[in-house]
Amino acid sequence: QVQLVESGGGLVQPGGSLRLSCAASGFTFNTYAMSWYRQAPGKERDLVAKISSTSVNIDYADSVKGRFTISRDNTKNTVYLQMNSLKPEDTAVYYCASGWTKIISWGQGTQVTVSS
């Protein structure tokens, strides 16, 4: 039973920071790339960042590069997304996913709202 459970979402002021966590279970976590996606109302679900199984390869969307950091702890089966300098346009539901180019599993998502 594959499970991806996001946490850490919430309401934050513009310029603030938030750290999302995704706890994985039910598969061999350390052999899978992991990804974060986000979806704002009325928009497509877009890739935010992805990280290879051993963190050697990391990619970011241009819109978050320099502000967000993806990381993982394979001893804890957890992937993180540190979000700094948040902007209102970062408001979205953020989804954890397993996979690099092909997504295998999705989490249920966590809401991030950036507003004053």
Order of alpha helices (4+ residues) and beta strands (2+ residues): beta-beta-beta-beta-beta-beta-beta-beta-beta-beta-beta
